[in-house]
Amino acid sequence: MPEGNQSSILFFRLLGFQNPNSLKVPLFCLFLAIYMIILLGNLLIMIMVISSRKLQSPMYFFLCHLSFCDIVFTTNIAPTMLHNILYDVGKMSMKHCISQFYLYGASTVAECYILTLMSYDRYLAICNPLHYTSIINLDVCLRLVGGSWLSGLLITLCTSIMLFHRDFCGPKVIDHFICDLTPVLKLSCSDTFSFEVIVFVLSIPIIVIPFVFIVVTYINIFITVLKIPSTSGKQKTFSTCSSHLTSVGIYYGTLTIIYVVPRRGHLLRVNKALYLLYTVITPLFNPLIYSLRNQDIRKAIKMLF
């Protein structure tokens, strides 16, 4: 490929939502408010877990890192999205685009694994309570969370390097509000089949295996809960994992829909809305779910204020 074609794609143009001028300021204020709520809500959970003695357990340790994932995930996307809402088209260098994709992918992988660790924690606490403290301790939690982040950083690094060294030409326009893999690959001049195969293979240990693991653990949890004789005992036991189950349902539900719904033609706006649900609304729900449905978190909030 000629060198001139490569240099012509040093910058990308993000089209964003392409809203009417009358909606720019209201949408900007709305998403800025949502972004601030996400930051404050997740920071509040992190502060409570760190400062409250009653929340010094593996479940809340994982929750603290889940909140950190949401902060990194949203902060990586929100500023660019807010800029595009005000100015319609956002100019982004190729390095900036790949960097945004890298943080987006790394935090997504880490969150998938942390949600899996939380389901494993609930499985041990409910199905194997006698050996819970001997299996899960602070040292194990640190290694598991560290492994989750390391996996996310390394796996996404490989994908980002391969994406950065691809040949790009033609239109520099990305009809999206973030630099995701699919819209960027559409601008590549070279064959993308082998790249897409590698991404598909990597998605199996990132998405498929953790999701299957979560389903299996919750099947065992449900079977154990059904064996409890008293109704109050069933409700009390299940309440300890209902928040996590709700979070998993929202997260994997939106993640699955994004990759199932077609991305062409008149469904492009629908796809953008789904990405918006996944990148903005889901991180907003997590602190609300855990603060409203968890008694320990509610008590810690009351003590904090």
Sine and cosine of phi, psi and omega as CSV:
sin_phi,cos_phi,sin_psi,cos_psi,sin_omega,cos_omega
0.00,0.00,0.68,-0.74,-0.02,-1.00
-0.90,0.44,0.52,-0.86,-0.03,-1.00
-0.91,0.42,-0.52,0.86,-0.02,-1.00
-0.89,0.46,-0.60,0.80,0.01,-1.00
-0.92,0.39,-0.59,0.80,0.01,-1.00
-0.92,0.40,-0.66,0.75,-0.05,-1.00
-0.95,0.32,-0.32,0.95,-0.03,-1.00
-0.97,0.25,-0.14,0.99,-0.08,-1.00
-0.89,-0.46,0.50,0.87,0.03,-1.00
-0.93,0.37,-0.38,0.93,0.01,-1.00
-0.78,-0.62,0.60,-0.80,0.10,-0.99
-0.95,-0.33,0.41,-0.91,0.08,-1.00
-0.88,-0.47,0.90,-0.44,0.05,-1.00
-1.00,0.04,0.85,-0.52,-0.03,-1.00
-0.97,0.24,-0.40,0.92,0.00,-1.00
0.93,0.38,-0.62,-0.78,-0.07,-1.00
-1.00,-0.08,-0.26,0.96,0.00,-1.00
0.81,0.59,0.82,0.57,-0.04,-1.00
-1.00,0.08,0.40,-0.92,0.13,-0.99
-0.88,0.48,0.45,-0.89,-0.04,-1.00
-0.85,0.53,-0.52,0.85,-0.04,-1.00
-0.93,0.36,-0.31,0.95,-0.04,-1.00
-0.98,-0.18,-0.08,1.00,-0.09,-1.00
-0.87,0.50,-0.82,0.58,-0.07,-1.00
-0.92,0.40,-0.72,0.69,0.03,-1.00
-0.86,0.51,-0.67,0.74,0.01,-1.00
-0.93,0.38,-0.64,0.77,0.03,-1.00
-0.87,0.49,-0.72,0.69,0.01,-1.00
-0.90,0.43,-0.63,0.78,0.00,-1.00
-0.89,0.45,-0.78,0.62,-0.06,-1.00
-0.96,0.29,-0.48,0.88,0.11,-0.99
-0.91,0.41,-0.66,0.75,0.03,-1.00
-0.90,0.44,-0.68,0.74,0.03,-1.00
-0.89,0.46,-0.68,0.73,0.01,-1.00
-0.88,0.48,-0.68,0.73,0.02,-1.00
-0.91,0.41,-0.62,0.79,0.04,-1.00
-0.90,0.43,-0.66,0.75,0.04,-1.00
-0.86,0.50,-0.73,0.69,0.00,-1.00
-0.89,0.46,-0.76,0.65,-0.06,-1.00
-0.92,0.40,-0.68,0.73,-0.02,-1.00
-0.89,0.45,-0.74,0.68,-0.02,-1.00
-0.95,0.30,-0.58,0.82,0.09,-1.00
-0.90,0.43,-0.61,0.80,0.03,-1.00
-0.89,0.46,-0.68,0.73,0.04,-1.00
-0.89,0.46,-0.69,0.73,0.01,-1.00
-0.89,0.46,-0.68,0.73,0.00,-1.00
-0.90,0.44,-0.67,0.74,-0.01,-1.00
-0.91,0.41,-0.67,0.74,-0.01,-1.00
-0.90,0.43,-0.64,0.77,-0.03,-1.00
-0.95,0.31,-0.61,0.79,-0.14,-0.99
-1.00,-0.04,-0.44,0.90,-0.09,-1.00
-1.00,0.00,0.79,-0.62,0.04,-1.00
-0.92,0.38,-0.54,0.84,-0.02,-1.00
-0.94,0.35,-0.27,0.96,-0.02,-1.00
-0.97,-0.25,0.27,0.96,0.02,-1.00
-1.00,0.05,0.96,0.29,0.02,-1.00
-0.63,-0.78,0.32,-0.95,-0.01,-1.00
-0.83,0.56,-0.63,0.78,-0.02,-1.00
-0.85,0.52,-0.71,0.70,-0.03,-1.00
-0.98,0.18,-0.41,0.91,0.13,-0.99
-0.89,0.45,-0.72,0.70,0.06,-1.00
-0.91,0.42,-0.62,0.79,0.02,-1.00
-0.89,0.46,-0.63,0.78,0.03,-1.00
-0.87,0.49,-0.69,0.73,0.00,-1.00
-0.96,0.27,-0.48,0.88,0.12,-0.99
-0.90,0.44,-0.66,0.75,0.05,-1.00
-0.90,0.43,-0.64,0.77,0.05,-1.00
-0.89,0.45,-0.65,0.76,0.07,-1.00
-0.84,0.54,-0.72,0.69,-0.02,-1.00
-0.90,0.44,-0.61,0.79,0.02,-1.00
-0.90,0.43,-0.74,0.67,0.02,-1.00
-0.89,0.46,-0.71,0.71,-0.04,-1.00
-0.86,0.51,-0.76,0.65,-0.07,-1.00
-0.97,0.26,-0.65,0.76,0.00,-1.00
-0.90,0.43,-0.47,0.88,0.05,-1.00
-0.94,0.35,-0.46,0.89,-0.12,-0.99
-0.96,-0.29,-0.65,0.76,-0.17,-0.99
-0.85,0.52,-0.73,0.68,-0.03,-1.00
-0.85,0.53,-0.69,0.72,0.03,-1.00
-0.90,0.43,-0.66,0.76,0.00,-1.00
-0.90,0.43,-0.68,0.74,0.02,-1.00
-0.90,0.43,-0.62,0.78,0.05,-1.00
-0.89,0.45,-0.67,0.74,-0.01,-1.00
-0.93,0.38,-0.54,0.84,0.03,-1.00
-0.90,0.44,-0.65,0.76,-0.03,-1.00
-0.97,0.24,-0.60,0.80,-0.15,-0.99
-0.92,-0.40,0.21,0.98,0.08,-1.00
0.92,0.40,-0.88,0.48,-0.04,-1.00
-0.89,-0.46,0.82,-0.57,0.00,-1.00
-0.97,-0.25,0.77,-0.64,0.04,-1.00
-1.00,0.00,0.78,-0.62,-0.06,-1.00
-0.67,-0.74,0.76,-0.65,0.04,-1.00
-0.93,0.38,0.35,-0.94,-0.01,-1.00
-0.89,0.45,-0.64,0.77,0.02,-1.00
-0.90,0.44,-0.66,0.75,0.04,-1.00
-0.90,0.43,-0.64,0.77,0.00,-1.00
-0.89,0.45,-0.74,0.68,0.01,-1.00
-0.91,0.42,-0.60,0.80,0.03,-1.00
-0.90,0.44,-0.66,0.75,0.04,-1.00
-0.90,0.44,-0.67,0.74,0.05,-1.00
-0.88,0.47,-0.62,0.78,-0.02,-1.00
-0.89,0.46,-0.76,0.65,0.02,-1.00
-0.91,0.41,-0.61,0.79,0.04,-1.00
-0.87,0.49,-0.74,0.67,-0.02,-1.00
-0.94,0.35,-0.67,0.74,-0.04,-1.00
-0.90,0.45,-0.69,0.72,0.01,-1.00
-0.94,0.34,-0.53,0.85,0.06,-1.00
-0.91,0.41,-0.73,0.68,0.02,-1.00
-0.88,0.48,-0.71,0.70,0.00,-1.00
-0.88,0.48,-0.66,0.75,-0.01,-1.00
-0.92,0.38,-0.61,0.79,0.07,-1.00
-0.86,0.51,-0.70,0.71,-0.02,-1.00
-0.95,0.32,-0.60,0.80,0.01,-1.00
-0.92,0.38,-0.63,0.77,0.09,-1.00
-0.88,0.47,-0.59,0.81,0.06,-1.00
-0.92,0.40,-0.67,0.75,0.04,-1.00
-0.89,0.46,-0.60,0.80,0.02,-1.00
-0.92,0.40,-0.61,0.80,0.04,-1.00
-0.93,0.37,-0.61,0.79,0.05,-1.00
-0.90,0.43,-0.63,0.77,0.05,-1.00
-0.88,0.48,-0.70,0.71,0.02,-1.00
-0.92,0.39,-0.58,0.81,0.03,-1.00
-0.89,0.46,-0.72,0.69,0.01,-1.00
-0.92,0.40,-0.65,0.76,-0.05,-1.00
-0.91,0.41,-0.56,0.83,-0.08,-1.00
-0.99,-0.12,-0.67,0.74,-0.09,-1.00
-1.00,-0.04,-0.37,0.93,-0.02,-1.00
-0.63,-0.78,0.86,0.52,-0.14,-0.99
-0.92,0.39,-0.49,0.87,-0.06,-1.00
-0.92,0.39,-0.50,0.87,-0.03,-1.00
-0.96,-0.27,0.16,0.99,-0.10,-1.00
-0.87,0.49,-0.79,0.62,-0.08,-1.00
-0.93,0.37,-0.45,0.89,0.01,-1.00
-0.99,0.17,-0.38,0.93,-0.01,-1.00
-1.00,-0.04,-0.71,0.71,-0.05,-1.00
-0.95,-0.31,0.90,-0.44,0.12,-0.99
-0.67,-0.74,-0.03,-1.00,-0.09,-1.00
-0.88,0.47,-0.66,0.75,-0.02,-1.00
-0.90,0.44,-0.68,0.74,0.03,-1.00
-0.91,0.42,-0.67,0.74,0.01,-1.00
-0.88,0.48,-0.68,0.73,0.02,-1.00
-0.89,0.46,-0.65,0.76,0.00,-1.00
-0.93,0.37,-0.66,0.75,-0.02,-1.00
-0.92,0.40,-0.71,0.70,0.01,-1.00
-0.93,0.38,-0.66,0.75,0.06,-1.00
-0.87,0.49,-0.65,0.76,0.06,-1.00
-0.91,0.42,-0.58,0.81,0.03,-1.00
-0.90,0.44,-0.74,0.67,0.01,-1.00
-0.93,0.38,-0.65,0.76,0.01,-1.00
-0.89,0.45,-0.66,0.75,0.04,-1.00
-0.88,0.47,-0.70,0.71,0.01,-1.00
-0.88,0.47,-0.69,0.73,-0.03,-1.00
-0.93,0.38,-0.66,0.75,-0.05,-1.00
-0.96,0.27,-0.70,0.72,-0.02,-1.00
-0.89,0.45,-0.71,0.70,-0.02,-1.00
-0.95,0.32,-0.49,0.87,0.05,-1.00
-0.89,0.46,-0.69,0.73,0.03,-1.00
-0.87,0.49,-0.71,0.71,0.01,-1.00
-0.90,0.43,-0.66,0.75,-0.02,-1.00
-0.91,0.41,-0.64,0.77,0.03,-1.00
-0.90,0.44,-0.70,0.72,0.03,-1.00
-0.89,0.45,-0.62,0.78,0.01,-1.00
-0.93,0.37,-0.63,0.77,-0.05,-1.00
-0.91,0.41,-0.53,0.85,-0.06,-1.00
-1.00,-0.07,0.21,0.98,0.07,-1.00
-0.99,0.14,0.34,-0.94,0.04,-1.00
-1.00,0.01,0.79,-0.61,0.02,-1.00
-0.86,-0.50,0.61,-0.79,0.04,-1.00
-0.39,-0.92,-0.04,-1.00,0.04,-1.00
0.96,0.27,-0.53,-0.85,-0.05,-1.00
-0.91,0.42,0.60,-0.80,-0.02,-1.00
-0.99,-0.16,0.21,0.98,-0.13,-0.99
-1.00,-0.04,0.79,-0.62,0.11,-0.99
-0.94,-0.33,0.92,-0.40,-0.03,-1.00
-0.99,0.14,0.93,0.36,-0.03,-1.00
-0.34,-0.94,0.10,-1.00,0.06,-1.00
-0.95,-0.32,0.01,1.00,0.10,-1.00
-0.66,-0.76,0.31,-0.95,0.07,-1.00
-1.00,0.02,0.99,0.14,0.05,-1.00
-1.00,-0.04,0.22,-0.98,-0.12,-0.99
-0.90,0.44,-0.74,0.67,-0.10,-0.99
-0.89,0.46,-0.79,0.62,0.00,-1.00
-0.91,0.42,-0.51,0.86,0.03,-1.00
-0.95,0.31,-0.64,0.76,0.01,-1.00
-0.89,0.46,-0.48,0.88,0.01,-1.00
-0.89,0.45,-0.36,0.93,-0.01,-1.00
-1.00,-0.01,-0.02,1.00,-0.04,-1.00
-0.98,0.21,0.67,-0.74,0.03,-1.00
-0.99,0.13,-0.51,0.86,-0.07,-1.00
-0.99,0.13,0.19,-0.98,-0.01,-1.00
-0.92,0.39,0.75,-0.66,-0.07,-1.00
-0.97,-0.25,0.06,1.00,-0.10,-1.00
-0.88,0.47,-0.76,0.64,-0.03,-1.00
-0.90,0.44,-0.60,0.80,0.04,-1.00
-0.89,0.45,-0.70,0.71,-0.01,-1.00
-0.91,0.41,-0.56,0.83,0.05,-1.00
-0.91,0.42,-0.69,0.72,0.02,-1.00
-0.88,0.48,-0.69,0.72,0.01,-1.00
-0.89,0.46,-0.65,0.76,0.02,-1.00
-0.89,0.45,-0.68,0.73,0.02,-1.00
-0.90,0.44,-0.66,0.75,0.01,-1.00
-0.92,0.38,-0.47,0.88,-0.03,-1.00
-0.94,0.34,-0.34,0.94,-0.02,-1.00
-0.91,0.42,-0.80,0.60,0.05,-1.00
-0.96,0.29,-0.26,0.97,-0.02,-1.00
-1.00,0.04,-0.69,0.72,-0.12,-0.99
-0.92,-0.39,-0.79,0.61,-0.15,-0.99
-0.92,0.39,-0.81,0.59,-0.05,-1.00
-0.89,0.46,-0.72,0.69,0.07,-1.00
-0.86,0.50,-0.64,0.77,0.00,-1.00
-0.91,0.42,-0.69,0.73,0.04,-1.00
-0.89,0.45,-0.66,0.76,0.03,-1.00
-0.88,0.48,-0.70,0.72,0.02,-1.00
-0.88,0.47,-0.68,0.73,0.01,-1.00
-0.88,0.47,-0.70,0.71,-0.01,-1.00
-0.90,0.43,-0.69,0.72,0.00,-1.00
-0.89,0.45,-0.64,0.77,-0.01,-1.00
-0.96,0.27,-0.46,0.89,0.13,-0.99
-0.89,0.45,-0.69,0.72,0.04,-1.00
-0.91,0.41,-0.60,0.80,0.04,-1.00
-0.90,0.43,-0.71,0.71,0.01,-1.00
-0.88,0.48,-0.66,0.75,0.01,-1.00
-0.89,0.45,-0.67,0.74,0.02,-1.00
-0.91,0.41,-0.66,0.75,0.00,-1.00
-0.90,0.43,-0.63,0.78,0.00,-1.00
-0.91,0.42,-0.38,0.92,0.00,-1.00
-0.99,0.16,-0.22,0.98,0.02,-1.00
-0.94,0.33,0.80,-0.60,-0.12,-0.99
-0.93,0.38,-0.66,0.75,-0.09,-1.00
-1.00,0.04,0.56,-0.83,0.03,-1.00
-0.92,0.38,-0.64,0.77,0.02,-1.00
-0.90,0.43,-0.59,0.81,0.04,-1.00
-0.91,0.42,-0.64,0.77,0.05,-1.00
-0.89,0.46,-0.71,0.70,-0.03,-1.00
-0.91,0.42,-0.67,0.74,-0.01,-1.00
-0.91,0.42,-0.66,0.75,-0.01,-1.00
-0.93,0.36,-0.70,0.72,-0.04,-1.00
-0.94,0.34,-0.47,0.88,-0.01,-1.00
-0.90,0.43,-0.41,0.91,-0.01,-1.00
-0.94,0.33,-0.32,0.95,-0.01,-1.00
-0.85,-0.53,0.05,1.00,-0.04,-1.00
-0.92,0.39,-0.60,0.80,0.01,-1.00
-0.90,0.44,-0.70,0.71,0.01,-1.00
-0.91,0.42,-0.64,0.77,0.00,-1.00
-0.89,0.45,-0.64,0.77,0.05,-1.00
-0.90,0.44,-0.69,0.72,0.01,-1.00
-0.89,0.45,-0.67,0.74,0.02,-1.00
-0.90,0.44,-0.67,0.74,-0.01,-1.00
-0.87,0.48,-0.70,0.71,0.00,-1.00
-0.92,0.39,-0.71,0.70,-0.08,-1.00
-0.91,0.42,-0.82,0.57,-0.04,-1.00
-0.95,0.31,-0.46,0.89,0.06,-1.00
-0.89,0.45,-0.78,0.63,0.01,-1.00
-0.93,0.37,-0.62,0.79,0.01,-1.00
-0.89,0.46,-0.65,0.76,0.00,-1.00
-0.94,0.34,-0.67,0.74,-0.02,-1.00
-0.89,0.46,-0.61,0.79,0.00,-1.00
-0.85,0.52,-0.64,0.77,-0.06,-1.00
-1.00,-0.01,-0.08,1.00,0.04,-1.00
-0.99,-0.13,-0.66,0.75,-0.05,-1.00
-0.93,0.36,0.73,-0.68,0.04,-1.00
-0.87,0.49,0.41,-0.91,-0.12,-0.99
-0.87,-0.48,0.50,0.87,-0.05,-1.00
-0.81,-0.59,0.30,-0.95,0.12,-0.99
0.87,0.49,-0.69,-0.72,-0.11,-0.99
-0.95,0.31,-0.18,0.98,0.00,-1.00
-1.00,0.01,0.05,1.00,-0.02,-1.00
-0.90,0.44,-0.65,0.76,0.03,-1.00
-0.92,0.40,-0.60,0.80,0.07,-1.00
-0.88,0.47,-0.66,0.75,0.00,-1.00
-0.90,0.44,-0.64,0.77,0.05,-1.00
-0.89,0.45,-0.65,0.76,0.02,-1.00
-0.90,0.44,-0.62,0.79,0.03,-1.00
-0.92,0.39,-0.66,0.75,0.08,-1.00
-0.88,0.47,-0.62,0.78,0.03,-1.00
-0.90,0.44,-0.66,0.75,0.05,-1.00
-0.88,0.48,-0.66,0.75,-0.06,-1.00
-0.96,0.28,-0.66,0.76,-0.13,-0.99
-1.00,0.03,-0.38,0.92,-0.08,-1.00
-0.88,-0.48,-0.77,0.64,-0.12,-0.99
-0.96,0.29,-0.65,0.76,-0.01,-1.00
-0.88,0.48,-0.72,0.69,0.09,-1.00
-0.89,0.46,-0.41,0.91,0.06,-1.00
-0.96,0.30,-0.59,0.81,-0.06,-1.00
-0.95,0.31,-0.57,0.82,-0.11,-0.99
-0.83,0.55,-0.79,0.61,0.03,-1.00
-0.91,0.42,-0.54,0.84,0.03,-1.00
-0.92,0.39,-0.68,0.73,0.00,-1.00
-0.88,0.48,-0.75,0.66,-0.08,-1.00
-0.96,0.28,-0.46,0.89,0.01,-1.00
-0.99,0.15,-0.51,0.86,-0.05,-1.00
-1.00,0.02,-0.51,0.86,-0.12,-0.99
-0.96,-0.27,0.04,1.00,-0.04,-1.00
-0.88,-0.47,0.87,-0.50,-0.06,-1.00
-0.92,0.40,-0.62,0.78,-0.01,-1.00
-0.90,0.43,-0.65,0.76,0.03,-1.00
-0.92,0.40,-0.67,0.74,0.01,-1.00
-0.88,0.47,-0.67,0.74,0.02,-1.00
-0.91,0.42,-0.64,0.77,0.00,-1.00
-0.91,0.41,-0.57,0.82,0.04,-1.00
-0.91,0.41,-0.69,0.73,0.02,-1.00
-0.89,0.46,-0.66,0.75,0.01,-1.00
-0.93,0.37,-0.57,0.82,-0.02,-1.00
-0.92,0.39,-0.62,0.79,-0.05,-1.00
-0.99,-0.14,0.00,0.00,0.00,0.00
